[in-house]
Amino acid sequence: MQLKTIFKYRIKMKKLFVLLLVGSLFGLMSGCDMDDDECLNSVSDAWVGFGLVNKDASSESYTIAMDDGEVLYPATNSVFDKDVFNNERVLVNFTILGNKNNPDHNEYYYVQINSLRKILYKGIFDITPAKEDSIGNDPILVKDKWVKNNMLNFELKYWGGNKTHFINLVKQPGAINTESGPVILELRHNNNDDTDGLPLSAYVSFDLSALKVAGKSSTSFKVVAKGFDGKDFEYTGEYKY
């Protein structure tokens, strides 16, 4: 339940954008189409996006399925090989080295991984009185939100110091009942009594699979969260499966 990935520099990305890697930070540079051959052949161009790691337990090799449909095949002997695990959510900065041939002509690329950040990724769980204290209900600012595949993603802002914060998405116990309106989800923040000296931001992703209902093709939901200065957050969306 720990929020370990903290970004002090905001990068808004629902799609892939072209960025130049400067040290360990992501700086904006001029745009470039991923289908442009000149881009594919230039090792100076970098791309940034969100994806899920697919790693075989029997080897260190892995691929990254990007949110926009591309599949990345990292070059061998990547420094990140031992640091990633199957089904991890990542924000990856990469350079395309070339196309990987495949019979379906999908967007598969051999890439060099320039930087890789792990993103908090977890499911929805039922809240109970016993869990109430640990879940907390400290304010959080939602800067952006979007649904992609089976995931509900947030860009969050909050204030802290040097303690680990906790973020969870919870619902009341019981079966999903879509006949009574959207499923109410609570975005909960526990700041662990941290100081508020620094403005911080982070990306988090939640697996919506628990909202699937047999015989249905989608589930409506409503997310609520306690905001700062009484400005609470509400968002109504639909999870299509």
N, C-alpha and C positions, 0 to 999 in steps of 0.2 A: 504494500500500500504506500510505499515511499515515492515521493516526487523527487527523483534524483537528477533529472535532466533539467537544468536551469539555464535559460538564455537571457542575457542582458541586452542582446541586439535582436530586434524584431525582424523576422523574415516571413512575409506573408506569401504562402505558396499553396494554392490548390492545384496548380498545374506546374509543370517544370519551367523554370526560368534560367536564363544564362547568367552565371555569376563568375566572378574572378576570385579565386582563393588567395587571400592576402594573409599570410601567417595562418592562424587558426580561425580567422574571422571570415564571414561571407560578405564580399563587397559587390555592389551592382556593376554590371558592365553592359555593353551594347548587345542587343538581341541577336539571335541566330536560330534558324529553323533546324530541328534535329534531322530533317530529311535532306538537308543541304550537304552535298558531298564534301564541300570545302570545310564544313564544320567537323565532319566525321574524321577528316584527315589532319586536323589541327590539334596538337596536344596542348595548346595554350587555352583552348576553350573548355569551360567547365559547366556542369549542369548540377542543379540541386533539386531534390524531390523526396517525397515520403515513400516508403516501401516496407514490405515484409520479407524477412529472411527465410529462405528455404534451405536448410542444411541437413545433409545426411549424417546420421550419428556415427557412421562407420568411417567417415573421412573428414578432412578439414575444408574441403571444397564446399562452396555454397553459391546460391544465386539470390538475387533480390528482385521480387515482383513489385514493380513500381505502381503507384495508384493509377497512373494514366495508361497502364497496359504494357509498358515496356518491361522486358526481363533483362537484368544485368548479369553478365558472367564476368566476375572479377578476374583480373590477370593472376596467374599463379604466383605463389609466394607473397601474397598480399600481407602487409603487416597487421591486418585486421582479422586474419583467418582464425586465430585462436580466441578472439574476443567476442565473436558473434555466435548466437545459438538459434536453433530452429524457432520460427514464428515470432522472432523479436521484431518490434517496430523500430524503424530507423529513419533518420534524416541523413541522406547521403549526398556528398559532393563528389562528382565523378567526371572523368574525361573519357570520351568514346574513342576506342582504339580501332574499331572496325565492326562490320556486321557479322553476325553468326548465321550461317546458312541454315535454313530449316524448311521443310516441305510445305508448311502452311504460310510461309512468308510473313511470319509475325515479326514484331519489332524486338529482336534479340540482338544484344550488343556485347562485344568484348569491351571491358572498361578497366580503367585504372581508378582505384578508389583513392581520392585525395583526402577526404575527411569523412568520418562516420560518427554520428551522435545517436545514442539510444533514446527512444521516446517511451514515456510511461504508457503501457498498454495493458489493459485489464478488462474484466467483464463487469456486468451489473450484478450486484448481490442484494439480498433482502436485508433491510434494516430491522434490528430488534432492540429492545430496551438495553440488553447487555452490551450491545455495540455502540449505543448512542454516544457515550463519552469519547470513545476512541475516534469516532467518525468526525465529531466536532461540527461546528456550524459558523465558522469565521467567514467574513466577507471575501469575495473574489470578484474580479472584474473580467468579464468575458469579452475579449476583443474581436473574436471571430469564431464561427462555428460552421461545420459542413459535414454532410454524410457522404461517405465514399465506400462502395462495396458494402461490407458488413460492419463498417466502423463509423462511429460518431466522434468527430474530431473537434477539439477546442484549442484556441490560442488564448491563454490566460495571462492576466497581470495581477500582481499582488506585491506586498511589501514584506521584507524580512531582513534577517541579519545573517546568522551562521547556523541556524537549526534546520533540520529536515522537515519539510511540510508534507502533509498527506492530502491526496485528492481522491475522491471516490464518487461513483455514480450509483445511487441506490434507489430501491423501490420498496413499497410496503410488501410484506409477505403474502403469498397466495398466488393462485393461478392468474394468468393474464385474461382479463375480460374486456374484449374490444367492443362489446355492446353498450357499455356504460360510458363511452367516450375515450379519449386518448389515455394511454398509460402515463401516470405521473411519475417522473424521475426527478430525483433531487441530486444536484451537483454539490457535494459537500467538501469543505476545506477545513483542515485542522492545522493551524499555524504553530502548534506546540508552544504557545506563549513566547514566540519569537519577537524580537524587536522589529520596529518598522522603519529602520534607517535607510534601506535600499529598495528602489523599485526593481522588481524582478519579473520575468515573464517566462513562460514555458508552453510547450505543446503537449497535449495529452490525447490519447485515443482510447475509446471504449468499444468492446465487442458487443454488438446488438443482438447476437444470436439468441439470447435468452428471451427475446420478445417474439419469437416465432410462434404462431398459433396454427395448429393442424387444420387443414382445409382452407386456410387463408393465404393470400399472396403478399400481404402487407400489414403493417401494424402502425397506427398513429401513436405518437407519444408527445408529451409535453415536459420540457426540462425547466425546472425552477432552481434559482440559486440566490443566496443572500448577497446583496451588493453593498457597496460603500455608500454612506450618506443616505441610506434608505432607498437607494435606486436598485431595486431587486431585478434579477434577470429572468426573463421568460422566453421560451422558444418552443414553438410547435412544429414538429416535422413528421415525416413518414418514412418508415423503414420498409423498403421493398425487397422481398426475397423471392 
